[in-house]
Amino acid sequence: MYIRLTPEREFTLRLATRLLPFFSDALSYFERQLTAEIVGRYLSQDHDLPPITDAEWPVLEDAAQAMAEASARKWRAA
């Protein structure tokens, strides 16, 4: 099954897209690879690429949260 991209999910996806280049070290190798793949599909102009599946969504959501927490720790330390 594929997820429906609600405004909340789109926000999470955009957050992951913005944080991935800077905070991917907060993720495991698997999370980094899968998140990069999902973000790549999201940013692609190719509309034949598959949407996000139910199995991929929790990984993306956890990755976005981990990167957001790493970003917050960085700004608090500064």
N, C-alpha and C positions, 0 to 999 in steps of 0.2 A: 504494500500500500504506500501511497505517497501522501505527504502532508499538504494541507492547505496553508498557504502563506498568509496568515493573519497579520494585522499591524504589529502585534507584539512579537511574533516570530520574525517578521521582517526587521524589526528593531534589533533583535538578537543577532540576526544574520549580518546586518550592517555593522554592528559592534564588533563581531568577529572579524569582519573584513578589514576594519580600521586597525584593530589591535594585533592581528596576526603578524605583520612584518616586524613589530617591535617587541612583542611579548610571547612569541612562540616557544621560547625556552621554558616557560611555565608549564608546558604541556608534555605529555609522553610522546614518544615517536609516533605511535599509532594515532593519537589525537591530532598531532601536528599534520600528519599525512592526510588523514580523512578531512580535517577542517580545510586544509589547502585545496583539496579536491572539490569540496562542496562550494567554497568561495570561488574557485575557478569556474565552476559551472554557473554560479550565480552571476558572475561578472561577464561571462561569455555572451557574445552576440548571436551565437548559434542556438536557435530555438529547438533544435532536435536533441539537445542534451537532456538527460533524464532529470526530473525534479528531485527533491530531497525525499528520502524514504523514511518510514516510521522508525526503522532501525538506526538510521544516521542521525536523526534529530536529537536524541538524548546526548550523544557524543558532542555534537556541535554546541548544544546548550551548556554542557559542563565545561567545554573548552572556552566558550565566551566568558563564563563566570570566572574561571581560573585566570584568564588573561586580564579581566577587569580588576580582580583582586590584586594581581601583580602590579598593575598600573597604579592602583590606589596606594599600595605599599611604597612604590617608588616616589610618588608625589608627597606622601607623608614624611618620608625620610629626607626629602630635599628641603 
